[in-house]
Amino acid sequence: MAGRTVLVTGGTAGIGRATALGLATMGARLAIIGRDRGRTEGAAREIRAAGGGQVDVFVADLSSQSQVRRLAGEVLQSLSRIDVLVNNVGGYWNTRHVTADGLERTFALNHLAPFLLTSLLLDRLTQSAPARVVTVSSNAQAMGHIDFDDLQGERSYSGARAYNQSKLANVLFTYELARRLQATSVTSNALHPGVVSTSFGAEDPGRVQRLFAPFMRPFMKAPAQGAATSVHLASAPGLEQVTGGYFANGKPKRSSKCSYDEAAAARLWQVSADLVGLTAPATTS
Ligand SMILES: NC(=O)c1ccc[n+]([C@@H]2O[C@H](COP(=O)([O-])OP(=O)(O)OC[C@H]3O[C@@H](n4cnc5c(N)ncnc54)[C@H](OP(=O)(O)O)[C@@H]3O)[C@@H](O)[C@H]2O)c1
């Protein structure tokens, strides 16, 4: 990875920090995004110490579209190339929360943020090609359903339903992006990291998570193991031209039947573009 620049969202903790650490030790120049400056600087110091290379720090609350736009501007100013974008940030909330933009938080952070950030950085990725977009989904996508009549759980909200939908949205986005980028050398793949012992869902956990997580922790993957598929997709030489795939345990895997619905993917893309205020779909082909 020497000479390559990798941008990781959510690089302060969990799978994202382990992904950044893994890629830094392979020689990549890292740029990490966190929402708290102190935590992000702290993670960057740790990653620098492990990898020995440059680690840039960007701070933004990705649930806010104005912050994503400001962040993208700063990234484009600082990074002359982006070889890999790892869309890693994601969360689970048991109860319904609303972002600064008035959007349901799971949909906004897990799906709209990577959609908008990737769109705003796409020209830089294309200029840096061969380049890769890696999006962290989850096997929860298999239980997901895109409810176009109630995308943001206004009529009825369940944390699990919102999360599953957002993770299916990650896969639909990944596949649609791959189709739109067919004429370029930018690939787009999604993955399931495994069940990983992190702070995932800790802000607003459900009763089941509160009760069972402590007992399940010893059986979960460590963050470095959970990051392995992200690291593989970001770096494996054999994957340079592999696009439009879903991976788990470092291997390709079929995602849910719904995730291959191209009409649903195109519709979701359009709805998302409207919700983030992108007038035209982001495509370079
Ligand atoms: N853990 C699992 O078992 C599991 C399973 C399947 C899929 N996944 C997926 O893996 C990804 C990473 O999850 P994780 O387990 O590593 O979660 P985590 O431990 O909660 O880490 C989440 C990361 O995202 C950052 N973040 C959260 N909200 C943010 C916001 N509004 N703006 C900017 N950054 C924000 C956090 O920063 P702070 O330091 O500020 O909190 C942290 O760096 C997610 O997409 C999740 O859906 C996880």
The ligand as an SDF file (V2000), in Angstrom:
LIG
                    3D

 48 52  0  0  0  0  0  0  0  0999 V2000
  -19.7550   -4.5060   15.4390 N   0  0  0  0  0  0  0  0  0  0  0  0
  -20.4060   -5.4110   14.7220 C   0  0  0  0  0  0  0  0  0  0  0  0
  -20.6490   -6.5530   15.1870 O   0  0  0  0  0  0  0  0  0  0  0  0
  -20.8700   -5.1050   13.3350 C   0  0  0  0  0  0  0  0  0  0  0  0
  -21.5200   -6.1150   12.6150 C   0  0  0  0  0  0  0  0  0  0  0  0
  -21.9270   -5.8530   11.3130 C   0  0  0  0  0  0  0  0  0  0  0  0
  -21.6820   -4.6090   10.7440 C   0  0  0  0  0  0  0  0  0  0  0  0
  -21.0640   -3.6310   11.4710 N   0  0  0  0  0  0  0  0  0  0  0  0
  -20.8260   -2.3240   10.8300 C   0  0  0  0  0  0  0  0  0  0  0  0
  -19.4760   -1.9550   11.0200 O   0  0  0  0  0  0  0  0  0  0  0  0
  -19.3510   -0.5360   10.9930 C   0  0  0  0  0  0  0  0  0  0  0  0
  -18.4830   -0.0760   12.1500 C   0  0  0  0  0  0  0  0  0  0  0  0
  -19.1050   -0.4680   13.3500 O   0  0  0  0  0  0  0  0  0  0  0  0
  -18.3330   -0.6320   14.7360 P   0  0  0  0  0  0  0  0  0  0  0  0
  -18.8230   -1.8900   15.3280 O   0  0  0  0  0  0  0  0  0  0  0  0
  -16.8780   -0.4220   14.5740 O   0  0  0  0  0  0  0  0  0  0  0  0
  -18.9970    0.5880   15.5550 O   0  0  0  0  0  0  0  0  0  0  0  0
  -18.4150    1.5260   16.7050 P   0  0  0  0  0  0  0  0  0  0  0  0
  -17.4630    0.8140   17.5970 O   0  0  0  0  0  0  0  0  0  0  0  0
  -19.6360    2.1550   17.3110 O   0  0  0  0  0  0  0  0  0  0  0  0
  -17.5850    2.6220   15.9070 O   0  0  0  0  0  0  0  0  0  0  0  0
  -18.2530    3.5360   15.0960 C   0  0  0  0  0  0  0  0  0  0  0  0
  -17.3010    4.5810   14.5590 C   0  0  0  0  0  0  0  0  0  0  0  0
  -18.0770    5.5580   13.8500 O   0  0  0  0  0  0  0  0  0  0  0  0
  -17.8820    6.8390   14.4340 C   0  0  0  0  0  0  0  0  0  0  0  0
  -19.1240    7.6050   14.3940 N   0  0  0  0  0  0  0  0  0  0  0  0
  -20.3070    7.2750   14.9760 C   0  0  0  0  0  0  0  0  0  0  0  0
  -21.2150    8.2150   14.7180 N   0  0  0  0  0  0  0  0  0  0  0  0
  -20.6100    9.1580   13.9420 C   0  0  0  0  0  0  0  0  0  0  0  0
  -21.0160   10.3690   13.3670 C   0  0  0  0  0  0  0  0  0  0  0  0
  -22.2570   10.8280   13.5340 N   0  0  0  0  0  0  0  0  0  0  0  0
  -20.1380   11.0740   12.6330 N   0  0  0  0  0  0  0  0  0  0  0  0
  -18.8650   10.6400   12.4730 C   0  0  0  0  0  0  0  0  0  0  0  0
  -18.4030    9.4900   13.0010 N   0  0  0  0  0  0  0  0  0  0  0  0
  -19.2640    8.7670   13.7340 C   0  0  0  0  0  0  0  0  0  0  0  0
  -17.4600    6.5510   15.8600 C   0  0  0  0  0  0  0  0  0  0  0  0
  -16.7860    7.6830   16.3690 O   0  0  0  0  0  0  0  0  0  0  0  0
  -16.7960    8.0820   17.9290 P   0  0  0  0  0  0  0  0  0  0  0  0
  -15.4240    7.7620   18.4120 O   0  0  0  0  0  0  0  0  0  0  0  0
  -17.0550    9.5410   17.8970 O   0  0  0  0  0  0  0  0  0  0  0  0
  -17.8880    7.3050   18.5980 O   0  0  0  0  0  0  0  0  0  0  0  0
  -16.5700    5.3460   15.6520 C   0  0  0  0  0  0  0  0  0  0  0  0
  -15.3120    5.7390   15.1540 O   0  0  0  0  0  0  0  0  0  0  0  0
  -20.7770    0.0010   10.9960 C   0  0  0  0  0  0  0  0  0  0  0  0
  -21.1340    0.3900    9.6960 O   0  0  0  0  0  0  0  0  0  0  0  0
  -21.6250   -1.1890   11.4340 C   0  0  0  0  0  0  0  0  0  0  0  0
  -22.9380   -1.1330   10.8930 O   0  0  0  0  0  0  0  0  0  0  0  0
  -20.6550   -3.8490   12.7640 C   0  0  0  0  0  0  0  0  0  0  0  0
  1  2  1  0
  2  3  2  0
  2  4  1  0
  4  5  1  0
  4 48  2  0
  5  6  2  0
  6  7  1  0
  7  8  2  0
  8  9  1  0
  8 48  1  0
  9 10  1  0
  9 46  1  0
 10 11  1  0
 11 12  1  0
 11 44  1  0
 12 13  1  0
 13 14  1  0
 14 15  2  0
 14 16  1  0
 14 17  1  0
 17 18  1  0
 18 19  2  0
 18 20  1  0
 18 21  1  0
 21 22  1  0
 22 23  1  0
 23 24  1  0
 23 42  1  0
 24 25  1  0
 25 26  1  0
 25 36  1  0
 26 27  1  0
 26 35  1  0
 27 28  2  0
 28 29  1  0
 29 30  1  0
 29 35  2  0
 30 31  1  0
 30 32  2  0
 32 33  1  0
 33 34  2  0
 34 35  1  0
 36 37  1  0
 36 42  1  0
 37 38  1  0
 38 39  2  0
 38 40  1  0
 38 41  1  0
 42 43  1  0
 44 45  1  0
 44 46  1  0
 46 47  1  0
M  CHG  2   8   1  16  -1
M  END
$$$$
